[in-house]
Amino acid sequence: MQTRTVNISLPTPLLRQVDLAAKREYATRSDFIRSALIQKITTTNRWRDIMTYGKKMGKRAGIKSEADVYRIVEEYRQEKHADSSSN
């Protein structure tokens, strides 16, 4: 893998935390930061995909607003409560 060097500025307390965490994982500072960036990017992409899918499914279900979501959830809870009360 081709690499490039970048310079970033971090507050001293954060850098101390990075160094301590890297030491606990037996990693270099660079490896730790690289891993943290990969994890952040992966998580962000996954959430974006989940949100995109949710919007698509919501549109397909006719949900047009957050108010619709709250209404549907409340209706579902009331149905569940009614079902459990009748048993």
Secondary structure, 3 states (H helix, E strand, C coil): CCCCCCCCCCCHHHHHHHHHHHHHCCCCHHHHHHHHHHHHHHHHHHHHHHHHHHHHHHHHCCCCCHHHHHHHHHHHHHHHHHHHHCC
